[in-house]
Amino acid sequence: MAKSSSDTLFETQMLPHLDSLYRAAISMTRNAQDADDLVQDTFVRAYQFIDKFQVGTNARAWLFRILTNLFINNYRRKKREPEKTSYDEMEDFFLYNRLQDTYVSSKADTPESAVMGKIQVEAIQEAIGNLPDEYRDTVILADLNELSYQEISETLEIPIGTVRSRLSRGRRLVQRALWAFTEENPR
């Protein structure tokens, strides 16, 4: 049986993004089985609507949009309203400033090497995983999947200014969590 043009399009444009979609799904759902289901649903939906995909556009962004919409529709409804926190009092570069203070007083390492020496991958994953949903999604798409502000805006269906704001606040929350980790786990 010969492959149709939509099968070929799906295989060449969509399947290469399976791994990055799965990584994003794991980060979003925090559960391997739910991530498998989410990625599977994403590919089923993408295959069903392959005729809506415009050849020459960004297939990766299109898939991430489907993934994110499915996550929002299927998984967030199950959760209660996330806890609200005031982010107005948080300073920019929180982690760097604390490490710079330590560096100036101890003259040991540079702040960058101090971070890398004290922080484990698990701590970073946990810090990102503990973010409120709206910040976690933005940080995952920007920092782990390297989507542009425009692609994130289209994926989450929010203005670019909101993407920038959420990304900034999300990164500050990750910095605070990593600082707390380094304080709890000194060398």
C-alpha positions in Angstrom: 0.0 0.0 0.0 1.5 3.4 -1.0 1.8 6.2 1.4 -0.4 9.2 1.0 1.0 12.7 0.8 -0.4 13.4 4.3 1.3 10.3 5.7 4.6 11.5 4.2 4.1 15.0 5.5 3.3 13.7 8.9 6.4 11.5 9.0 8.8 14.1 7.7 7.5 17.2 9.5 5.9 16.0 12.8 7.7 12.8 14.0 11.1 14.4 14.4 9.7 16.5 17.2 8.6 13.5 19.3 11.4 13.7 21.9 11.1 17.5 22.6 7.3 17.1 22.9 7.7 14.3 25.4 10.2 16.3 27.5 7.7 19.2 27.5 4.8 16.8 28.4 6.8 15.3 31.3 7.5 18.8 32.6 3.9 19.8 32.3 2.2 16.7 33.7 5.0 15.6 36.1 4.0 12.0 35.4 5.4 9.6 32.8 2.1 7.9 32.0 0.2 11.2 31.7 3.0 12.5 29.5 2.7 9.5 27.2 -1.0 10.0 26.9 -0.6 13.7 26.2 2.0 13.1 23.5 -0.1 10.4 22.0 -3.2 12.7 22.0 -1.1 15.4 20.4 0.0 13.2 17.6 -3.5 11.8 17.1 -4.8 15.4 16.9 -2.0 16.5 14.6 -2.7 13.5 12.3 -6.4 14.2 12.3 -5.9 17.8 11.3 -2.8 17.4 9.1 -4.7 19.1 6.3 -4.9 22.3 8.4 -1.1 22.4 8.7 0.4 24.9 6.2 3.6 23.4 4.6 6.5 25.7 5.1 5.4 26.9 8.5 6.9 25.9 11.8 5.8 22.3 12.5 7.4 22.3 15.9 5.5 25.3 17.1 2.2 23.9 15.6 2.7 20.7 17.6 3.6 22.5 20.8 0.4 24.5 20.4 -1.6 21.4 20.1 0.2 19.8 23.1 -0.3 22.9 25.3 -4.0 23.2 24.3 -4.6 19.6 25.1 -2.8 19.9 28.4 -4.9 22.9 29.4 -8.1 21.3 28.3 -7.5 17.8 29.7 -5.3 18.2 32.7 -5.6 21.6 34.3 -9.4 21.1 34.7 -8.5 18.3 37.2 -6.4 20.6 39.3 -7.6 23.3 41.7 -6.9 27.0 41.2 -3.1 27.5 41.7 -1.9 29.3 44.8 -1.5 33.1 44.2 1.7 34.7 45.2 2.9 38.3 45.1 5.9 38.7 42.8 6.2 42.4 43.1 8.8 42.3 45.9 11.1 39.9 44.1 14.3 41.4 42.8 15.9 40.7 39.4 18.9 38.4 39.4 18.2 37.1 42.9 20.4 34.0 42.7 23.3 35.9 41.0 23.2 38.7 43.6 23.3 36.3 46.6 26.2 34.3 45.0 28.0 37.6 44.2 27.7 38.6 47.9 29.1 35.2 48.9 31.9 35.5 46.2 32.9 39.0 47.4 33.1 37.9 51.1 34.8 34.5 50.4 36.9 35.2 47.3 36.5 31.5 46.4 35.0 31.0 43.0 33.1 33.1 40.6 29.4 33.2 41.0 28.9 31.1 37.9 31.2 28.3 39.1 29.6 28.5 42.5 26.2 27.9 41.0 27.4 25.0 38.9 29.2 23.5 41.8 26.3 23.5 44.2 23.3 22.9 42.0 22.3 19.5 40.8 20.2 18.8 37.7 17.5 17.4 40.0 17.3 20.6 41.9 16.8 22.6 38.7 14.1 20.2 37.5 12.4 20.4 40.9 12.5 24.2 41.0 10.9 24.3 37.5 8.4 21.6 38.4 7.3 23.6 41.5 6.5 26.7 39.6 2.8 27.8 39.3 1.4 26.4 36.0 1.4 29.7 34.0 5.1 30.3 34.8 6.2 26.7 34.5 4.7 26.4 31.0 6.4 29.5 29.8 9.8 28.6 31.3 9.6 25.1 29.9 8.8 26.3 26.4 11.5 29.1 26.5 14.4 27.6 28.4 14.0 23.9 27.9 12.5 23.8 24.4 14.1 27.0 23.1 10.9 28.4 21.6 11.0 32.1 20.7 8.7 34.6 22.4 6.5 34.7 19.3 6.2 30.9 19.2 5.4 30.8 22.9 2.8 33.5 22.4 1.2 31.5 19.7 1.4 28.3 21.6 -0.1 29.6 24.8 -2.4 32.1 23.0 -1.2 35.0 25.1 0.4 38.3 24.2 4.1 38.5 23.8 4.3 41.0 26.7 2.6 38.4 28.9 5.2 35.8 27.8 8.0 38.1 28.8 6.4 38.9 32.1 5.7 35.3 33.0 9.2 34.2 31.8 10.8 36.9 33.9 8.8 36.0 37.0 9.2 32.3 36.5 13.0 32.6 36.2 13.1 34.7 39.4 11.1 32.0 41.2 13.6 29.3 39.9 16.5 31.5 41.1 14.9 31.7 44.6 14.4 28.0 44.7 17.9 27.3 43.6 19.3 29.7 46.2 17.3 27.9 48.9 18.8 24.6 47.6 22.4 25.9 47.8 21.8 27.2 51.3 20.5 23.8 52.4 23.3 22.0 50.7 26.6 23.8 51.3 29.8 22.2 50.0 
